[in-house]
Amino acid sequence: MFGIVGCLLCVVGSVTIVLHAPLEKSIQSVKDVWNLATEPGFLAYTFTVLVLILILIVRYVPRFGRSHLVVYIGICSLAGSLTVMGVKAIGIAIKLTIGGQNQFKYFETWVFIVLVLIFCLLQLNYLNKALDTFNTAVVSPIYYVMFTTLTILASMIMFKDYVHQNTTQIITELCGFVTILCGTFLLHKTKDMGNNPSIPLPVIVPTTDMDYKQESETTKVTVEV
């Protein structure tokens, strides 16, 4: 029952976000994505993310990596937010190339590919460390929440989708996102419920007068012996 409720929450949250999602910008070239990525706002976000990743790796991983889950997951989530932006650029390049506009002649496309490979390897490394050190049931929901939150933040800074939305749409999308988080938490919290076989309860049979007499006679024989 809890699994069904968790799935329904995730579906309802996803549908809510999709129905109120902003329209995608019309991008004619990878250079358009490059221009968005090199704006001051996203450059500041990228610099902040890289500094935080470096601090976590150099200072906190050796000290608190095996005792605090947030250290490993923080590195994966921060790198993942930049990875998603790079994957978007590569996807647009592939789409336009198939349509007849070759995008792989631009060096910006190859820069995005190299960055995606680096960040993917970084994520795989520290995600495997997190899974080897901590329980998967704890790693998955925390990673999902942090990764999704930072990815949405990076997308808002880079593409500025919120500019063309009103307050009602933004609040509805946030409610849908919180609904998905609640469903994910419920699924992971109750995923092992019902797997363990139930222990049969002892059956208490009321004693009769005949059973009491037999027990008394047995006790007497034991004492005489």
Salt bridges, closest charged atoms under 4 A:
GLU39 OE1 - LYS160 NZ 2.59
GLU108 OE2 - LYS31 NZ 3.23
ASP192 OD1 - LYS191 NZ 3.32
